[in-house]
Amino acid sequence: MIVESLKLYVTVVEQRNFSKAAEILHMSQPGVSSQIRNLEKEFDVKLMHRSPKWVKLTEAGELLYVRAKEMLNLYESVKLDIARLQDNVSGSLQIGASFTIGEYVLPRLFSSFAKQYPDVFMEVFIRNSSQVIEAVRRNDIDFGLVEEDIEAPDLNVTTFMRDELIIVAAEGHPLSLSMNMDLEQLQHQVWVLRETGSGTRSVSDRFLAQTGLRISRSYVFNSSQSVKEAVFSGLGIAMLSRWVVKRELSAGVLKEISIPGILMERNFSLVRRKDQIPTRANEVFSEKLLKLDNHFIW
């Protein structure tokens, strides 16, 4: 089908590499090369110069890329219009999510969505926020859900929820026993942090910079679950989303360290490419996501 051939061609051009394109398309590299040769035979023209490491388009190749993008966008638009007429929601969604959203928010949301739209297959890739944003830019995923305030002029960014971050310590930690906490008591504490590039780390760094707090020592983990377990084990204190520690706070095994006058919040945001024409499944999921409130009522 010509549509599939054009999708393959656009993927090769945007990846600038046959191996990467083959991986994304779940094809062998020789299979991708064969499809490109078929296109060149179809148009009777050389479309690209290629080596094992790079792809360079000819003038005809540049023209085909531009027109192929236009045709594929039109094709997706027609599919969407027909789906609306039939009110049929099916297909697949590839979602990139930051750790907090992917591990603590999406599982519950998926349960509700799957009951209403059982014909939609959903796949989640969990990375830190900066990695998710780059995956959106590369068009590796349909959209990203990230946990920080984003300035990205090349992307569409829509806030769907506010999130509160709190400082927590293990039950029995000296700070958990204090009734009247102030910033001075947080000086020279051991902190457990997320890695650079995560939304949680950005908020933690901003808090420490704004308050001028000095850290005696820090430990870094690349997931909120690991940070939480480290705090529970008594390694130090941490700043985490309230959703991450909700159960532990209720059980009393972690304690919130509340500082009067200090409130740390951030946005949960939906991020997608500006040139994207969403599928019906993408459209419906996004609409429901944007109707959420902080109690997760659909």
C-alpha positions in Angstrom: 0.0 0.0 0.0 1.4 3.4 -1.0 0.5 4.9 2.4 2.8 2.3 4.2 5.6 3.0 1.7 5.3 6.7 2.4 5.3 6.2 6.1 8.4 4.1 5.8 10.1 6.8 3.6 9.3 9.6 6.1 10.6 7.5 9.0 13.9 6.9 7.2 14.3 10.6 6.3 13.5 11.8 9.9 15.8 9.2 11.5 18.6 9.8 8.9 19.6 6.3 9.4 18.3 3.0 8.0 19.1 0.9 11.1 17.2 3.3 13.4 14.3 3.4 11.0 14.2 -0.4 10.7 14.1 -0.6 14.5 11.2 1.8 14.8 9.3 0.1 12.0 10.0 -3.4 13.4 11.5 -4.4 10.1 14.9 -5.7 9.0 17.3 -3.2 7.5 17.4 -5.0 4.1 13.6 -4.9 4.1 13.7 -1.1 4.6 16.3 -0.7 1.9 14.2 -2.8 -0.5 11.1 -0.5 0.1 13.2 2.6 -0.7 14.5 1.0 -3.9 10.9 0.2 -4.9 9.9 3.9 -4.4 12.9 5.0 -6.5 11.7 2.6 -9.2 8.1 3.9 -8.9 9.2 7.5 -9.4 12.1 6.6 -11.7 14.5 8.9 -9.8 17.2 8.7 -7.1 15.7 9.8 -3.8 18.7 9.6 -1.4 22.4 9.0 -1.1 23.1 6.7 1.8 26.0 5.2 3.8 25.9 3.0 6.9 25.9 6.1 9.1 23.9 8.8 7.2 21.2 9.6 4.6 21.3 12.6 2.3 18.3 13.5 0.2 18.4 14.5 -3.4 16.3 17.3 -4.6 13.6 14.8 -5.7 13.9 13.2 -2.3 13.3 16.5 -0.5 10.2 17.1 -2.6 8.9 13.6 -1.9 9.4 14.1 1.8 7.4 17.3 1.9 4.6 15.9 -0.2 4.6 12.6 1.7 4.1 14.4 5.0 1.2 16.3 3.4 -0.4 13.2 2.1 0.0 11.3 5.3 -1.5 14.1 7.3 -4.4 14.2 4.9 -4.8 10.4 5.2 -4.9 10.5 9.0 -7.4 13.4 8.9 -9.7 11.4 6.7 -9.4 8.3 8.9 -10.2 10.5 11.9 -13.3 12.0 10.2 -14.6 8.5 9.3 -14.0 7.2 12.8 -16.0 10.1 14.2 -18.9 9.2 11.8 -18.8 5.6 13.1 -18.0 6.6 16.7 -15.6 3.7 16.6 -12.5 4.0 18.9 -9.8 1.5 18.3 -6.1 1.3 17.5 -3.1 1.8 19.6 -1.6 4.5 21.8 2.1 4.8 22.5 2.5 7.0 25.5 5.7 8.3 27.1 5.4 9.2 30.8 7.6 10.5 33.5 8.2 8.2 36.5 5.7 9.8 38.8 2.9 9.8 36.3 3.8 6.5 34.7 4.1 4.6 38.0 1.4 6.2 40.2 -1.1 8.0 37.9 -1.5 6.1 34.6 -2.3 2.6 36.0 -5.5 3.9 37.6 -6.4 6.0 34.5 -5.9 3.1 32.2 -8.2 0.9 34.2 -11.1 3.4 33.7 -10.3 4.0 30.0 -9.9 0.4 29.1 -13.3 -0.5 30.4 -14.9 2.2 28.2 -12.7 1.6 25.1 -11.6 -2.1 25.2 -10.4 -2.0 21.5 -7.6 0.5 22.2 -4.2 -1.1 22.9 -2.1 1.1 25.2 1.7 0.9 25.7 3.6 3.1 28.1 7.3 4.0 28.0 8.5 5.3 31.4 11.5 7.7 31.4 12.4 11.0 33.1 10.7 14.1 31.8 13.5 15.3 29.6 13.8 11.9 27.9 10.0 11.8 27.3 10.1 15.3 25.7 12.9 14.2 23.4 10.9 11.1 22.4 8.0 13.4 21.5 10.3 15.5 19.3 11.6 12.3 17.5 8.0 11.2 17.0 8.8 7.9 18.8 5.5 8.2 20.8 2.0 9.6 20.3 2.4 12.0 23.2 4.2 12.5 26.5 3.0 13.1 30.0 5.5 14.9 32.1 5.8 16.5 35.5 7.4 19.9 35.1 6.7 23.4 33.8 7.9 23.3 30.2 9.0 26.0 27.8 9.1 24.3 24.4 8.0 26.6 21.5 8.2 23.7 19.1 5.7 21.6 21.0 2.1 21.8 22.1 2.0 21.7 25.9 -1.2 21.5 27.9 -1.6 21.3 31.7 -4.0 18.6 32.9 -3.4 18.6 36.6 -1.5 20.3 39.4 0.8 18.3 41.7 2.0 19.0 45.2 5.5 17.9 46.3 6.2 17.4 50.0 9.3 16.6 52.1 9.1 13.2 53.8 11.2 11.3 56.3 11.0 7.8 57.8 9.0 7.2 60.9 11.4 7.8 63.8 13.6 10.2 61.9 14.5 13.2 64.2 12.7 15.6 61.9 9.6 13.5 62.0 9.3 14.0 65.7 9.4 17.8 65.7 6.1 19.6 66.2 7.2 23.1 65.1 9.4 22.8 62.0 11.4 25.6 60.4 13.9 25.9 57.6 16.9 26.1 60.0 16.2 22.5 61.1 16.6 21.3 57.4 20.1 22.6 57.2 22.9 20.0 56.7 20.5 17.1 56.3 21.1 14.1 54.1 18.9 14.2 51.0 17.8 11.5 48.7 17.4 12.9 45.2 16.1 12.0 41.8 18.6 12.2 38.8 19.2 15.4 36.9 16.7 15.7 34.1 13.7 14.4 36.1 10.8 16.8 36.9 11.1 15.9 40.6 14.8 16.8 40.7 14.0 20.2 39.1 11.6 21.1 41.8 14.0 19.8 44.6 16.8 21.9 43.1 14.7 25.0 42.9 13.5 24.6 46.5 17.1 24.2 47.8 18.3 27.2 45.8 15.4 29.4 46.9 15.8 28.6 50.6 19.6 28.5 50.6 19.6 25.1 52.4 22.9 23.3 52.5 23.1 19.5 52.1 25.5 17.5 54.2 25.4 14.6 51.7 23.1 13.4 48.9 22.2 10.1 47.3 20.8 9.9 43.8 18.3 7.4 42.4 16.7 7.3 39.0 13.2 6.5 40.1 10.7 7.8 42.7 10.1 4.3 44.0 13.8 3.9 44.8 13.9 7.3 46.5 10.9 6.4 48.5 12.4 3.1 49.6 15.7 4.8 50.5 13.8 7.3 52.7 11.8 4.5 54.3 15.1 2.7 55.1 16.4 5.8 57.0 18.9 7.0 54.4 17.8 10.6 54.4 14.9 12.9 53.6 13.4 13.6 50.2 11.0 15.8 48.3 8.4 13.7 46.4 5.0 14.0 44.8 2.2 13.5 47.3 0.9 10.8 45.0 4.1 8.8 45.3 3.9 8.6 49.1 0.1 8.6 49.6 -0.1 5.0 51.0 3.0 5.3 53.1 1.6 8.5 54.7 -1.7 6.8 55.5 0.1 3.8 57.0 2.3 6.1 59.1 5.6 4.6 57.9 6.6 7.9 56.3 6.0 11.3 57.8 5.4 14.6 56.1 7.8 17.4 57.1 5.6 20.5 56.8 7.3 24.0 56.8 4.9 26.9 57.4 4.6 29.2 54.3 6.3 26.7 52.0 4.2 25.2 49.2 5.9 23.4 46.3 3.7 22.7 43.2 4.2 21.9 39.6 2.1 21.0 36.5 1.4 17.7 35.0 1.5 18.4 31.3 0.4 16.7 28.1 3.1 17.2 25.4 2.7 16.5 21.6 4.2 17.6 18.3 2.6 20.6 16.7 2.4 18.9 13.3 0.6 15.8 14.7 -2.9 14.9 13.5 -4.1 12.7 16.4 -5.9 9.4 15.8 -9.4 9.0 17.2 -8.0 6.9 20.1 -5.4 9.7 20.8 -8.1 12.3 20.7 -10.5 10.6 23.0 -7.8 9.7 25.6 -6.5 13.3 25.5 -10.0 14.7 26.0 -10.6 12.5 29.0 -7.2 13.3 30.4 -7.9 17.1 30.3 -11.2 16.6 32.2 -9.5 15.1 35.2 -9.3 16.9 38.5 -7.0 16.2 41.3 -9.2 13.4 42.6 -9.0 11.5 39.3 -12.7 11.7 38.5 -13.4 10.8 34.9 
